[in-house]
């Protein structure tokens, strides 16, 4: 996993936490690989509001202050890792307390993204009523929805609106 994949995967982890998704295989693999215990809601209570603000401003192209607040509260401790056979940067020590490891890792990854990392884009779902975020790792960065469900719902709603307008 090179730096690009690492930053993208940590950004996905941040989005998963903010969306309050069920833990994914990516999350389980990250935690196992870095010897991090699965945190409970109480452990994440202080981190999640800061993380949500940082993900939102990254997705919306907003001001950098929310990312800087996250970096201030959870400053990255960068080091070079060689696990997995590739040399790449890590942003927090393995085995660290979960909220601290997540805060440091997510803060650094989101800082890379908000500064214009060309390989990773964080977006906000464009479906009406959806407040979820996503990481767009498509080739042309054209993703607009957090899931196929939201994309389909939007497509069907647009089709029905066109049909209704045509009948009027």
C-alpha positions as protocol buffer text, in pm:
chain_id: "A"
residue {
  index: 1
  type: UNK
  ca { x: 0 y: 0 z: 0 }
}
residue {
  index: 2
  type: UNK
  ca { x: 173 y: 319 z: -114 }
}
residue {
  index: 3
  type: UNK
  ca { x: 117 y: 666 z: 27 }
}
residue {
  index: 4
  type: UNK
  ca { x: -169 y: 738 z: -215 }
}
residue {
  index: 5
  type: UNK
  ca { x: -358 y: 425 z: -111 }
}
residue {
  index: 6
  type: UNK
  ca { x: -280 y: 487 z: 256 }
}
residue {
  index: 7
  type: UNK
  ca { x: -413 y: 845 z: 249 }
}
residue {
  index: 8
  type: UNK
  ca { x: -721 y: 734 z: 53 }
}
residue {
  index: 9
  type: UNK
  ca { x: -789 y: 446 z: 290 }
}
residue {
  index: 10
  type: UNK
  ca { x: -751 y: 664 z: 599 }
}
residue {
  index: 11
  type: UNK
  ca { x: -986 y: 918 z: 438 }
}
residue {
  index: 12
  type: UNK
  ca { x: -1235 y: 633 z: 382 }
}
residue {
  index: 13
  type: UNK
  ca { x: -1196 y: 539 z: 747 }
}
residue {
  index: 14
  type: UNK
  ca { x: -1271 y: 901 z: 849 }
}
residue {
  index: 15
  type: UNK
  ca { x: -1582 y: 905 z: 628 }
}
residue {
  index: 16
  type: UNK
  ca { x: -1697 y: 570 z: 765 }
}
residue {
  index: 17
  type: UNK
  ca { x: -1668 y: 701 z: 1121 }
}
residue {
  index: 18
  type: UNK
  ca { x: -1851 y: 1025 z: 1041 }
}
residue {
  index: 19
  type: UNK
  ca { x: -2127 y: 843 z: 852 }
}
residue {
  index: 20
  type: UNK
  ca { x: -2150 y: 607 z: 1151 }
}
residue {
  index: 21
  type: UNK
  ca { x: -2139 y: 308 z: 920 }
}
residue {
  index: 22
  type: UNK
  ca { x: -2102 y: -43 z: 1049 }
}
residue {
  index: 23
  type: UNK
  ca { x: -1731 y: -130 z: 1076 }
}
residue {
  index: 24
  type: UNK
  ca { x: -1603 y: -235 z: 733 }
}
residue {
  index: 25
  type: UNK
  ca { x: -1340 y: -488 z: 632 }
}
residue {
  index: 26
  type: UNK
  ca { x: -1107 y: -194 z: 568 }
}
residue {
  index: 27
  type: UNK
  ca { x: -1155 y: -71 z: 925 }
}
residue {
  index: 28
  type: UNK
  ca { x: -1104 y: -418 z: 1071 }
}
residue {
  index: 29
  type: UNK
  ca { x: -788 y: -467 z: 864 }
}
residue {
  index: 30
  type: UNK
  ca { x: -651 y: -125 z: 962 }
}
residue {
  index: 31
  type: UNK
  ca { x: -715 y: -187 z: 1331 }
}
residue {
  index: 32
  type: UNK
  ca { x: -566 y: -536 z: 1321 }
}
residue {
  index: 33
  type: UNK
  ca { x: -263 y: -430 z: 1118 }
}
residue {
  index: 34
  type: UNK
  ca { x: -192 y: -133 z: 1348 }
}
residue {
  index: 35
  type: UNK
  ca { x: -286 y: -309 z: 1672 }
}
residue {
  index: 36
  type: UNK
  ca { x: -575 y: -73 z: 1751 }
}
residue {
  index: 37
  type: UNK
  ca { x: -870 y: -184 z: 1961 }
}
residue {
  index: 38
  type: UNK
  ca { x: -1216 y: -128 z: 1812 }
}
residue {
  index: 39
  type: UNK
  ca { x: -1338 y: 187 z: 1991 }
}
residue {
  index: 40
  type: UNK
  ca { x: -1681 y: 221 z: 2145 }
}
residue {
  index: 41
  type: UNK
  ca { x: -1905 y: 527 z: 2113 }
}
residue {
  index: 42
  type: UNK
  ca { x: -1779 y: 673 z: 2440 }
}
residue {
  index: 43
  type: UNK
  ca { x: -1419 y: 652 z: 2323 }
}
residue {
  index: 44
  type: UNK
  ca { x: -1508 y: 842 z: 2005 }
}
residue {
  index: 45
  type: UNK
  ca { x: -1735 y: 1104 z: 2166 }
}
residue {
  index: 46
  type: UNK
  ca { x: -1471 y: 1379 z: 2174 }
}
residue {
  index: 47
  type: UNK
  ca { x: -1324 y: 1297 z: 1832 }
}
residue {
  index: 48
  type: UNK
  ca { x: -1639 y: 1264 z: 1619 }
}
residue {
  index: 49
  type: UNK
  ca { x: -1760 y: 1629 z: 1620 }
}
residue {
  index: 50
  type: UNK
  ca { x: -1412 y: 1752 z: 1519 }
}
residue {
  index: 51
  type: UNK
  ca { x: -1382 y: 1477 z: 1259 }
}
residue {
  index: 52
  type: UNK
  ca { x: -1727 y: 1553 z: 1115 }
}
residue {
  index: 53
  type: UNK
  ca { x: -1641 y: 1921 z: 1077 }
}
residue {
  index: 54
  type: UNK
  ca { x: -1309 y: 1833 z: 910 }
}
residue {
  index: 55
  type: UNK
  ca { x: -1469 y: 1585 z: 668 }
}
residue {
  index: 56
  type: UNK
  ca { x: -1747 y: 1834 z: 585 }
}
residue {
  index: 57
  type: UNK
  ca { x: -1511 y: 2121 z: 508 }
}
residue {
  index: 58
  type: UNK
  ca { x: -1292 y: 1888 z: 302 }
}
residue {
  index: 59
  type: UNK
  ca { x: -1595 y: 1771 z: 103 }
}
residue {
  index: 60
  type: UNK
  ca { x: -1737 y: 2119 z: 58 }
}
residue {
  index: 61
  type: UNK
  ca { x: -1408 y: 2293 z: -24 }
}
residue {
  index: 62
  type: UNK
  ca { x: -1465 y: 2512 z: 278 }
}
residue {
  index: 63
  type: UNK
  ca { x: -1226 y: 2690 z: 509 }
}
residue {
  index: 64
  type: UNK
  ca { x: -930 y: 2494 z: 644 }
}
residue {
  index: 65
  type: UNK
  ca { x: -992 y: 2582 z: 1012 }
}
residue {
  index: 66
  type: UNK
  ca { x: -1184 y: 2260 z: 1095 }
}
residue {
  index: 67
  type: UNK
  ca { x: -897 y: 2048 z: 962 }
}
residue {
  index: 68
  type: UNK
  ca { x: -650 y: 2263 z: 1156 }
}
residue {
  index: 69
  type: UNK
  ca { x: -854 y: 2217 z: 1477 }
}
residue {
  index: 70
  type: UNK
  ca { x: -838 y: 1840 z: 1425 }
}
residue {
  index: 71
  type: UNK
  ca { x: -461 y: 1861 z: 1360 }
}
residue {
  index: 72
  type: UNK
  ca { x: -418 y: 2073 z: 1673 }
}
residue {
  index: 73
  type: UNK
  ca { x: -610 y: 1832 z: 1896 }
}
residue {
  index: 74
  type: UNK
  ca { x: -457 y: 1520 z: 1737 }
}
residue {
  index: 75
  type: UNK
  ca { x: -115 y: 1616 z: 1595 }
}
residue {
  index: 76
  type: UNK
  ca { x: 26 y: 1349 z: 1363 }
}
residue {
  index: 77
  type: UNK
  ca { x: 339 y: 1164 z: 1473 }
}
residue {
  index: 78
  type: UNK
  ca { x: 483 y: 1080 z: 1134 }
}
residue {
  index: 79
  type: UNK
  ca { x: 718 y: 790 z: 1077 }
}
residue {
  index: 80
  type: UNK
  ca { x: 816 y: 565 z: 791 }
}
residue {
  index: 81
  type: UNK
  ca { x: 669 y: 216 z: 790 }
}
residue {
  index: 82
  type: UNK
  ca { x: 769 y: -81 z: 580 }
}
residue {
  index: 83
  type: UNK
  ca { x: 485 y: -322 z: 661 }
}
residue {
  index: 84
  type: UNK
  ca { x: 328 y: -490 z: 363 }
}
residue {
  index: 85
  type: UNK
  ca { x: 658 y: -479 z: 177 }
}
residue {
  index: 86
  type: UNK
  ca { x: 629 y: -111 z: 79 }
}
residue {
  index: 87
  type: UNK
  ca { x: 775 y: 196 z: 239 }
}
residue {
  index: 88
  type: UNK
  ca { x: 517 y: 462 z: 326 }
}
residue {
  index: 89
  type: UNK
  ca { x: 433 y: 722 z: 589 }
}
residue {
  index: 90
  type: UNK
  ca { x: 223 y: 655 z: 894 }
}
residue {
  index: 91
  type: UNK
  ca { x: 67 y: 933 z: 1095 }
}
residue {
  index: 92
  type: UNK
  ca { x: 31 y: 764 z: 1436 }
}
residue {
  index: 93
  type: UNK
  ca { x: 215 y: 492 z: 1625 }
}
residue {
  index: 94
  type: UNK
  ca { x: 84 y: 137 z: 1608 }
}
residue {
  index: 95
  type: UNK
  ca { x: -89 y: 22 z: 1925 }
}
residue {
  index: 96
  type: UNK
  ca { x: -188 y: 372 z: 2033 }
}
residue {
  index: 97
  type: UNK
  ca { x: -515 y: 442 z: 2214 }
}
residue {
  index: 98
  type: UNK
  ca { x: -794 y: 419 z: 1949 }
}
residue {
  index: 99
  type: UNK
  ca { x: -931 y: 776 z: 1950 }
}
residue {
  index: 100
  type: UNK
  ca { x: -582 y: 923 z: 1944 }
}
residue {
  index: 101
  type: UNK
  ca { x: -468 y: 692 z: 1662 }
}
residue {
  index: 102
  type: UNK
  ca { x: -781 y: 769 z: 1461 }
}
residue {
  index: 103
  type: UNK
  ca { x: -755 y: 1142 z: 1528 }
}
residue {
  index: 104
  type: UNK
  ca { x: -390 y: 1162 z: 1426 }
}
residue {
  index: 105
  type: UNK
  ca { x: -432 y: 942 z: 1119 }
}
residue {
  index: 106
  type: UNK
  ca { x: -753 y: 1104 z: 996 }
}
residue {
  index: 107
  type: UNK
  ca { x: -626 y: 1459 z: 1061 }
}
residue {
  index: 108
  type: UNK
  ca { x: -315 y: 1400 z: 851 }
}
residue {
  index: 109
  type: UNK
  ca { x: -505 y: 1229 z: 568 }
}
residue {
  index: 110
  type: UNK
  ca { x: -770 y: 1503 z: 553 }
}
residue {
  index: 111
  type: UNK
  ca { x: -495 y: 1768 z: 556 }
}
residue {
  index: 112
  type: UNK
  ca { x: -346 y: 1602 z: 247 }
}
residue {
  index: 113
  type: UNK
  ca { x: -688 y: 1592 z: 79 }
}
residue {
  index: 114
  type: UNK
  ca { x: -787 y: 1951 z: 158 }
}
residue {
  index: 115
  type: UNK
  ca { x: -448 y: 2067 z: 28 }
}
residue {
  index: 116
  type: UNK
  ca { x: -535 y: 1918 z: -310 }
}
residue {
  index: 117
  type: UNK
  ca { x: -409 y: 1559 z: -316 }
}
residue {
  index: 118
  type: UNK
  ca { x: -492 y: 1476 z: -679 }
}
residue {
  index: 119
  type: UNK
  ca { x: -568 y: 1110 z: -607 }
}
residue {
  index: 120
  type: UNK
  ca { x: -822 y: 1144 z: -326 }
}
residue {
  index: 121
  type: UNK
  ca { x: -1144 y: 1346 z: -319 }
}
residue {
  index: 122
  type: UNK
  ca { x: -1394 y: 1359 z: -35 }
}
residue {
  index: 123
  type: UNK
  ca { x: -1749 y: 1448 z: -139 }
}
residue {
  index: 124
  type: UNK
  ca { x: -2094 y: 1501 z: 7 }
}
residue {
  index: 125
  type: UNK
  ca { x: -2380 y: 1293 z: -132 }
}
residue {
  index: 126
  type: UNK
  ca { x: -2591 y: 1493 z: -380 }
}
residue {
  index: 127
  type: UNK
  ca { x: -2912 y: 1296 z: -314 }
}
residue {
  index: 128
  type: UNK
  ca { x: -3193 y: 1501 z: -160 }
}
residue {
  index: 129
  type: UNK
  ca { x: -3207 y: 1447 z: 214 }
}
residue {
  index: 130
  type: UNK
  ca { x: -2881 y: 1253 z: 238 }
}
residue {
  index: 131
  type: UNK
  ca { x: -2617 y: 1388 z: 474 }
}
residue {
  index: 132
  type: UNK
  ca { x: -2353 y: 1122 z: 408 }
}
residue {
  index: 133
  type: UNK
  ca { x: -2002 y: 1164 z: 271 }
}
residue {
  index: 134
  type: UNK
  ca { x: -1791 y: 948 z: 41 }
}
residue {
  index: 135
  type: UNK
  ca { x: -1437 y: 916 z: -89 }
}
residue {
  index: 136
  type: UNK
  ca { x: -1430 y: 943 z: -467 }
}
residue {
  index: 137
  type: UNK
  ca { x: -1161 y: 713 z: -593 }
}
residue {
  index: 138
  type: UNK
  ca { x: -1307 y: 688 z: -942 }
}
residue {
  index: 139
  type: UNK
  ca { x: -1070 y: 749 z: -1231 }
}
residue {
  index: 140
  type: UNK
  ca { x: -1224 y: 1081 z: -1337 }
}
residue {
  index: 141
  type: UNK
  ca { x: -1349 y: 1192 z: -991 }
}
residue {
  index: 142
  type: UNK
  ca { x: -1709 y: 1213 z: -1113 }
}
residue {
  index: 143
  type: UNK
  ca { x: -1883 y: 1039 z: -825 }
}
residue {
  index: 144
  type: UNK
  ca { x: -2181 y: 1231 z: -682 }
}
residue {
  index: 145
  type: UNK
  ca { x: -2352 y: 988 z: -446 }
}
residue {
  index: 146
  type: UNK
  ca { x: -2256 y: 795 z: -134 }
}
residue {
  index: 147
  type: UNK
  ca { x: -2414 y: 472 z: -259 }
}
residue {
  index: 148
  type: UNK
  ca { x: -2594 y: 307 z: -548 }
}
residue {
  index: 149
  type: UNK
  ca { x: -2915 y: 342 z: -347 }
}
residue {
  index: 150
  type: UNK
  ca { x: -2890 y: 723 z: -344 }
}
residue {
  index: 151
  type: UNK
  ca { x: -2789 y: 733 z: -711 }
}
residue {
  index: 152
  type: UNK
  ca { x: -3084 y: 513 z: -812 }
}
residue {
  index: 153
  type: UNK
  ca { x: -3331 y: 706 z: -596 }
}
residue {
  index: 154
  type: UNK
  ca { x: -3217 y: 1033 z: -757 }
}
residue {
  index: 155
  type: UNK
  ca { x: -3234 y: 889 z: -1109 }
}
residue {
  index: 156
  type: UNK
  ca { x: -3585 y: 752 z: -1052 }
}
residue {
  index: 157
  type: UNK
  ca { x: -3703 y: 1083 z: -901 }
}
residue {
  index: 158
  type: UNK
  ca { x: -3566 y: 1276 z: -1201 }
}
residue {
  index: 159
  type: UNK
  ca { x: -3734 y: 1032 z: -1444 }
}
residue {
  index: 160
  type: UNK
  ca { x: -4068 y: 1065 z: -1267 }
}
residue {
  index: 161
  type: UNK
  ca { x: -4039 y: 1445 z: -1265 }
}
residue {
  index: 162
  type: UNK
  ca { x: -3971 y: 1446 z: -1641 }
}
residue {
  index: 163
  type: UNK
  ca { x: -4269 y: 1217 z: -1707 }
}
residue {
  index: 164
  type: UNK
  ca { x: -4496 y: 1432 z: -1494 }
}
residue {
  index: 165
  type: UNK
  ca { x: -4380 y: 1749 z: -1674 }
}
residue {
  index: 166
  type: UNK
  ca { x: -4433 y: 1585 z: -2015 }
}
residue {
  index: 167
  type: UNK
  ca { x: -4793 y: 1495 z: -1924 }
}
residue {
  index: 168
  type: UNK
  ca { x: -4875 y: 1845 z: -1806 }
}
